[in-house]
Amino acid sequence: MTHLHPPVPATATALSDCPALARRAGVGRVLVKVESGRPFGNFKILGGMTAALRALARITGTPVAQLRGRRDLPRLICASDGNHGLAVAAAADIAGAPATIYLHHGVPQTRAERIQALGAAIYWVAGTYDHAVDAAAEAARVDGILVPDTSSDVNDPIVRDVMSGYATLTAEISAQLAASGLAISHQFIQAGVGGLAAAMAEGVPKAKLAVVEPEQAACIAPALAAGRVVRIEGSLRTCAEMLACGEASAAALAILQRHNPLPVLVSEVGLLEAAEIMRQEADIHTTPSGSAGLAGLLHVASRGDLRELSGLDRSSTVLLVATEAHPDAFTRNLNIELSAARNFAASFFPEMGLLDDAPSKLDA
Ligand SMILES: Cc1ncc(COP(=O)(O)O)c(C=O)c1O
């Protein structure tokens, strides 16, 4: 009998089998979806860029394909720890719209420079990611379109579009699993505001979900315990910089509550070690944010009570997502990345056609 599998798209990022990680965790298999292969070296392009283009189209009443022909597009505004801002700035460049990205002072300068190189303005905000979220929302009330990756409104259409964009990742995983005949029993997914974890919960529904957060900046675990979004105060300082969020997205939380995930908190030492282990044992070069799922798996795997609670054993097949490239390993030219982002947008919105010839602020 011939099995027909969904085709794995040519642009899919790798799903790597990592036997050394499986041995270390005492499980059957560890599969890592490696998002450094995505335009700009992280998964956020899937959500932020597509949601921003959709929002521009919806709000101006212009089909996505014709956005570039307009000269009067409103400003795109968002808060970011670095990656979401890059995705929204890429959308602005593709559509020919202005953009302002709100960053808090903890965001590394190099991340701000990559956003600026795409032509977006940066607005620095004192405090944490949550303060940047508030400041961006305030600015968008006066002028512009807010493209958040988090909201206190469960039904925020743009936040929902961001999470639906992440479904590209789970669709690729489904096709890759079908092609290899493997099935996932567990997934350990890192969370900032929870959007990625919610998308993974929906897209890989048969795998038990553990939501992994830094001890220093955990907002999903307390929200799951309280049954509602709660804001965590303090500096939220963690080496997993992209996960430094003090308030869960209400839209993500509503989805996560339906899946009853295991909340897992990891120490700073565990986060740093996991990035090193991924590099040495799986040749995956990522940051503590990118390898936080592995930190969570190793934490649970090392504790008999947690292994039992999560049903993790030697027959388990565990899915992780290495969500971003390590900046030192990411030397790709921004023009090439933008061209890859345009091609991705063209595949996401087929009516756009190929956009590679469109003028960019980078060409100026
Ligand atoms: C590299 C990386 N990993 C994980 C996350 C977590 O995603 P979410 O905030 O949707 O939970 C982010 C968010 O920006 C990120 O940039």
The ligand as an SDF file (V2000), in Angstrom:
LIG
                    3D

 16 16  0  0  0  0  0  0  0  0999 V2000
   13.1130   33.5600   20.3820 C   0  0  0  0  0  0  0  0  0  0  0  0
   11.7800   33.5220   21.0510 C   0  0  0  0  0  0  0  0  0  0  0  0
   11.3930   32.3840   21.6560 N   0  0  0  0  0  0  0  0  0  0  0  0
   10.1920   32.2960   22.2710 C   0  0  0  0  0  0  0  0  0  0  0  0
    9.3240   33.3830   22.3240 C   0  0  0  0  0  0  0  0  0  0  0  0
    8.0350   33.2280   23.0770 C   0  0  0  0  0  0  0  0  0  0  0  0
    6.8930   33.4480   22.3120 O   0  0  0  0  0  0  0  0  0  0  0  0
    5.5650   33.9980   23.0130 P   0  0  0  0  0  0  0  0  0  0  0  0
    5.8820   35.3980   23.4830 O   0  0  0  0  0  0  0  0  0  0  0  0
    4.5330   33.9470   21.9520 O   0  0  0  0  0  0  0  0  0  0  0  0
    5.2780   33.1190   24.1680 O   0  0  0  0  0  0  0  0  0  0  0  0
    9.7090   34.5840   21.7100 C   0  0  0  0  0  0  0  0  0  0  0  0
    8.8470   35.7550   21.7490 C   0  0  0  0  0  0  0  0  0  0  0  0
    9.1850   36.8330   21.3170 O   0  0  0  0  0  0  0  0  0  0  0  0
   10.9620   34.6610   21.0440 C   0  0  0  0  0  0  0  0  0  0  0  0
   11.3830   35.7800   20.4360 O   0  0  0  0  0  0  0  0  0  0  0  0
  1  2  1  0
  2  3  1  0
  2 15  2  0
  3  4  2  0
  4  5  1  0
  5  6  1  0
  5 12  2  0
  6  7  1  0
  7  8  1  0
  8  9  2  0
  8 10  1  0
  8 11  1  0
 12 13  1  0
 12 15  1  0
 13 14  2  0
 15 16  1  0
M  END
$$$$
